[in-house]
């Protein structure tokens, strides 16, 4: 041990992989999902949350296409962002743990509403 009190033998690089410290934010977010899942056990509450997720997704899809339509030169970039976002949510679904059922359903309904908003705006142009 030197003047600074640093012992190279106990540094993280030489020891085995250590588990990261659980922060207050991490525990609060995890607890919030559990509380939301308990609250949504009632079928009507669950349905209302899923309907809200679908409507919010529809609103975002409609807004993105409106903004991209006004800024005519941004169409390829907006299309790339939309495709990447949709693909990331699909990949998130495949890699998620089965215990997070409600957040996954909310994400799915948001994605469905988002794509519905995109298609509706596309059909307005025909």
QUIFEN-V292576 format. One record per backbone hydrogen bond with DSSP energy under -0.5 kcal/mol. NH is the residue of the N-H (numbers start at 1). CO is the residue of the C=O. Records with the same first field share a line. If there is no record, write none. Layout:
BEGIN
NH=CO, CO
END
This chain:
BEGIN
2=6
8=6
10=7
11=8
14=11
15=11
23=21
27=23
28=24
29=25
30=26
31=27
32=28
33=29
34=30
35=31
36=32
37=33
38=34
39=35
40=36
41=38
42=39
46=42
47=43
48=44
49=45
50=46
51=47
52=48
53=49
54=50
55=51
56=52
57=53
58=54
59=55
60=56
61=57
62=58
63=59
64=60
65=61
66=62
67=63
68=64
69=65
70=66
71=67
72=70
74=71
75=72
78=74
79=75
80=76
81=77
82=78
83=79
84=80
85=81
86=82
87=83
88=84
89=85
90=86
91=87
92=88
93=89
94=90
95=91
96=92, 93
100=97
101=99
104=100
105=101
106=102
107=103
108=104
109=105
110=106
111=107
112=108
113=109
114=110
115=111
116=112
117=113
118=114
119=115
120=116
121=117
122=118
123=119
124=120
125=121, 122
126=123
END
